[in-house]
Amino acid sequence: MDTLAEAVLAGAPPDELARIPLPSSYLAAHLREEDAGMFDGEADRDVRRSMHVGPVPMPALAPDEVVVAVLASSINYNTVWSAMFEPISTFTAVRRFARQGGYAARHDLPHQVVGSDAAGVVVRVGDGVRHWTVGDHVMVSPAYVDDQDPGSHADAMMGPEGRAWGYETNFGGLAHYTVVRASQLVPKPPHLTWEEAASVTLCAGTAYRMLIGANGARMKQGDIALIWGATGGLGGFAVQMVKNGGGVAVGVVSSEHKAQILREQGCDVIINRSELGMGEGADTPADAVEYGKRLGRRIRAELGEDPHIAFDYVGRATFGTSVHVVRRGGTVVTCGSSTGYQHQYDNRYLWMNLKRVIGSHIANLQEQWDTARLFRQGGLVPILTDVHPLEQTGEALRLVQNNRHVGKVGVLCLAPTEGLGVTDTEARERIGVDRLTSWRRYATTARV
């Protein structure tokens, strides 16, 4: 470990951190461009084979950027896609970004440091950074926004040059250090550990935009929200947000084990899709309609009415059923597509019943700050389950690739152990340690 990292872990004051030079290289989970074709013709794209953990060069710092010493990060499905080089190699996206020239050119390297979540300590600030200083404890939003793009000033996510940091850019969060724009920073809730804080920005922020914010479904009290994959990273936060907002959460899961988790977490209605004969989801629009009928009958039997909102990040396997099952005038809000991007549905149920489909992607900075405020208040709690060291990033990715996890899978980067980073113990006790750590009992290691 380098001198600066040791000082961060020792709690050195900001002036001391500022005096210690940045290391010339740092440890990072990364992909190699030379491996991009390694899975051609193979059925199992085992991400443990493509993910490497080793030293990479420290990049130069742009004026609007900061260097964060990363104490912890977490796994998102976009990193699984990156490591599978699917649907395309993300080196393509990084190279396209680099063609802008200037500081963007730094990103075009024969390696890509991945990871779209991080929590840590600011150790350098660029000359153009105004609101952040060395020593600040932060979380990193994955929204990599061009603040000189006019579209981003109405809503940062509408800027055409917006990117997903650590997926469409280099220097991501699964590393000892990361370089991010100041416009990505969110204050770390002081009652959370590093690994807890590192597990919230991408998924909780995305769920907030999809459900609560003005750019999504705008859920109101009493709304019934159908949540696919309700024990996943996005789904677990969505259940909390629906409950907190006075809505009725209908969680769909794939096993009795996951159904039991939802019972323990207080989900209002729990549906095991295997009990409805839905298998892995719809292959055709006709299948989607049939599954929608079965699902609708079950929801009406429980609640007496159809859902107002379908929260869908699963994609191909569920989208057509979402379109069918929401009520007249209802909303399907969608992001990602972990089962495939090519969605099929029967458009009659959309247009003739005046339903809406809203595409949603990450969250703008205001939405991220609003989400972090809910964590600080104790309205939202982490859904962290498994935690791996950085050296085992490949194993953590494989866990998510095979859908053997629930909640969020964390990765310790510079943090030597779990449980560090809490600076407000009173708030942690007030909110409740048992509540904050309630998802840890669902770790895969707890089920072995």
Protein Blocks (a to p, Z undefined) as FASTA:
>chain_A
ZZklmmmmnopafklmmmpccdfbdcdddddfklmmmmgoiablcfklmpccdddddddd
dfkbccdddfbdcddfklmmmmnopabdfklmmmmmmmngpjllmmmccbdcedjbdcdd
dfbdcfklmkbcehiacdddfbdcdfkbmklmmomklpmkbccehklpghiabdfbdcdd
fklpccddfkbcfklmmmmmmmmmmmmmmmmmmmlnopaehiacddehklbmklmmmmmm
mmmnopacddddfbfklmmmmmmnopabdcdfklnonmnopfbfklmmmmmmmmmmmmmm
mnopacfbdcdfkbmmlmmmmmmmpcghiacddeejfkbjbdcddfklmmmnopacddde
hjafklmmmmmmmmmnomaccfbfbdcdfklmmmmmmmmmnopaghjddddfklmbghih
iablklmmmnopklmmmmmmmpfklmZZ
